[in-house]
Amino acid sequence: MQAYFVKFPFLENVFYLLVLIIISAVSFLIAYKILIPVIRKIAAHTKTSLDDHLFNHRVPQQLMLLIPAIVFYYGASFFSNFKEQIERIAFAYIVVNIAIVIIKLLKAFNDYYNSLAIAKKRSLTGFCEAIQIVVIIIAAIVSISSLLDKSPAVFLSSLGAIAAILTLAFRETIISIVSGILIQMNDMFRVGDWIEMPKYGVDGDLIELGLHTAKIRNWDKTVSTIPTNKLVDDAVKNWRGMTETGGRRIKRSILIDQTSIKFCSKELLEKLKTIELLKDSLIQKEESILEHNKDKDTTNVVNGRCLTNVGLFRAYVVLYLKNHSLISPDLTLLVRQLQPDSEKGLPIQIYCFTTDIRWRYYEDIQSDIFDHIYAILHIFELKPFQRTSSYNPLVELSDKN
């Protein structure tokens, strides 16, 4: 047969090629049909979920694809005329396949990491995607160098020109990589943060922070996708501080009709003393005022200190909030007057923090507080400001007749 191959060298190459194809195919099938199931059974009995993610991304299966390339690489010595060409092609394929394995490993590790509690504080998605780009660039240089039988140094020597081209072609990607590093280093955003960007109509939870894009699930269940670098370049409100503090702010005003504000009469003071929360404070205030006014002519209330119904109302609301079980005693709590407006009355602003930050319960707490405040206004002989409606049903009825 050797003499026959010497006479027909082309048939010799075909024969060895068929042998290598058969060996590589058989070895691949053996590994794929026998080794993969064994590895899968072992992985099923482990406590970690990392191996499950490896199989989800088909990392072991991708490794099996290296077997045919290795067979051809070491079997190239049988080809007298095409040895170098086959070795270069096989080596380039091995490099590309290893790059694919590394990328799948990174994706599997990122999925595993995202299933851990620590991922809510610090995401690695951007770093994994950046490493993938580096791996792709290195694999491309090495594999092309192998196919062209050139040293990688030839490509690296012209790295300046390549970098200029890459900068123009992948400008947004490079900016996103830098932004992702800044976000991670400064812990600016985490998956699960509630962020708000009115410029892009974004208001919801950050569900994915990648190299190129960030995904936000808005409260209406729509998903917004914005470039990652916009989180650094544009104004973003991050509500994480609210979650970490454990208090959600109430900042809301009630408008008082300014014509209902007055000094308190004795009858009103006696009525207000029946309010348990206000009683002790009111008695102390009266004693302080009597002491202050003892040498003054109080026949005219302007000459001394007097209690006003709106002042006592503010004092009561402060005591009411301090004794409310769902209002945080450790965070800012105040009831203040804002600049009055002839068209809107006198704003009395309630500023405090609820201990339950969940939206539904927060709204219930806030509504209950203002239900109570509006309901007691008449006790202090105050009136809420309400612009008179121009609608008059009697006038409309007469017009129809």
C-alpha positions, -999 to +999 in steps of 0.1 A: +000+000+000+029+023+007+042+018-029+007+025-041+006+057-022+040+067-035+026+063-070-006+082-062+003+108-034-031+124-037-048+092-026-025+091+004-037+125+015-073+115+010-068+083+030-053+101+059-079+128+058-107+101+060-089+084+088-086+117+108-122+125+101-133+091+114-111+093+145-122+128+153-159+119+148-157+088+169-138+105+197-162+134+197-193+110+198-178+090+226-171+121+246-204+137+238-226+106+244-207+091+274-187+118+291-213+146+290-241+124+306-216+113+334-207+150+341-244+160+341-252+133+367-223+144+389-235+180+386-270+170+395-258+158+429-237+189+438-250+216+462-238+245+441-259+258+412-228+269+393-226+237+373-262+240+363-255+274+348-225+259+330-248+233+314-274+260+306-248+278+286-235+245+271-199+250+283-191+212+285-206+207+250-185+235+236-153+219+252-161+187+234-158+205+200-120+209+208-115+172+203-117+171+164-094+202+162-068+185+185-070+153+165-064+172+132-036+193+148-016+164+160-026+143+129-013+169+105+022+152+106+008+125+083+003+150+055+036+157+039+025+185+017-002+202+038+011+197+073+017+234+081-016+246+065-036+220+085-018+229+117-025+266+112-062+260+105-066+236+134-048+260+158-069+289+146-100+268+152-088+259+187-081+295+196-116+306+184-132+277+203-114+284+235-125+321+232-161+308+228-157+286+259-143+315+279-173+337+269-198+310+278-179+306+311-182+343+318-219+343+310-225+312+332-206+328+361-225+360+357-258+342+359-246+323+390-234+355+406-267+373+398-285+346+418-265+355+449-276+382+474-244+402+469-253+408+433-280+433+445-252+455+459-226+451+431-232+438+396-205+422+375-224+422+342-204+452+328-171+437+338-180+403+322-190+420+290-158+440+290-137+409+294-156+392+266-146+420+243-110+417+252-111+379+247-127+384+213-100+409+202-072+386+214-087+355+198-091+374+165-055+386+165-041+352+173-063+332+149-057+356+120-020+355+127-021+317+126-040+316+093-017+341+077+014+326+093+024+360+107+035+368+142+009+386+164+036+413+169+029+424+133-006+433+143+004+447+176+029+470+160+001+487+141-020+489+173-020+527+172-038+528+139-061+499+149-069+517+181-078+549+162-102+529+140-116+510+169-122+543+188-142+556+159-161+524+153-168+515+189-169+549+205-202+543+223-189+509+235-157+524+249-177+551+267-200+525+281-171+505+294-156+535+312-191+544+325-196+508+338-163+509+356-172+543+372-206+529+383-191+498+399-161+516+415-183+543+431-213+520+438-236+545+420-262+520+410-272+485+418-296+460+403-329+465+422-324+503+427-354+525+421-342+552+397-359+581+381-349+599+349-377+622+337-357+631+306-361+596+293-395+588+309-378+563+333-393+557+367-389+522+381-366+494+392-332+488+376-334+451+365-302+448+344-270+468+343-249+458+313-219+470+294-239+488+267-274+492+281-293+494+314-329+480+316-355+496+339-389+481+346-412+511+350-441+511+374-465+506+345-446+474+338-431+487+306-393+482+302-371+511+292-336+505+278-310+533+279-273+535+272-252+528+304-232+560+299-264+580+303-265+570+340-233+589+344-238+618+320-274+627+328-292+636+361-305+605+378-324+602+410-316+570+430-341+561+457-318+536+473-312+559+502-349+557+511-347+519+513-315+519+533-328+545+557-360+526+562-382+557+559-403+571+530-410+608+530-443+625+533-441+661+521-476+674+516-495+706+525-530+714+536-543+748+526-560+769+553-585+796+546-567+827+560-600+843+570-605+815+596-572+822+614-578+840+648-568+842+684-583+815+706-612+824+728-616+810+763-644+787+750-622+774+722-593+768+747-615+748+771-627+727+742-592+720+730-582+710+765-604+679+761-579+666+734-556+643+754-526+648+731-528+685+734-540+690+770-507+690+789-489+711+762-518+736+762-518+740+799-480+747+799-484+772+771-512+790+791-490+792+822-461+806+801-483+832+785-498+842+819-463+847+833-453+868+802-485+889+803-488+896+840-474+931+837-491+940+805-525+954+797-542+925+780-575+942+775-562+944+740-548+911+729-522+928+707-504+939+739-494+904+750-489+869+738-520+850+728-526+815+714-539+812+678-560+784+665-536+777+637-507+776+661-524+751+683-534+732+652-497+729+642-488+719+677-515+692+677-504+678+644-468+675+656-479+656+687-502+634+666-473+625+642-449+618+671-474+594+686-482+577+653-468+541+653-461+542+616-441+575+615-404+573+621-393+591+654-357+591+643-361+610+610-370+646+604-405+655+616-419+690+613-451+709+606-445+743+591-461+773+574-451+780+538-454+813+520-492+822+519-509+829+487-540+850+482-553+825+457-543+793+475-546+802+512-520+794+539-501+761+533-494+741+564-468+715+553-464+681+569-429+668+566-422+634+581-412+598+571-432+566+573-416+534+586-432+513+559-416+522+525-438+499+504-458+520+479-492+507+487-489+509+525-471+543+523-501+557+504-525+542+529-506+558+558-504+592+541-541+591+533-551+581+568-531+610+583-546+636+560-581+621+565-577+627+602-562+662+597-590+674+575-616+660+598-604+679+629-600+713+612-634+724+624-625+716+660-598+743+658-624+765+641-603+765+609-615+761+574-597+745+545-591+768+515-612+758+485-617+779+455-654+786+448-667+768+418-682+790+390-708+763+384-742+773+396-770+747+389-798+773+395-783+796+368-780+767+344-816+757+351-829+792+345-810+794+312-826+762+300-861+776+308 
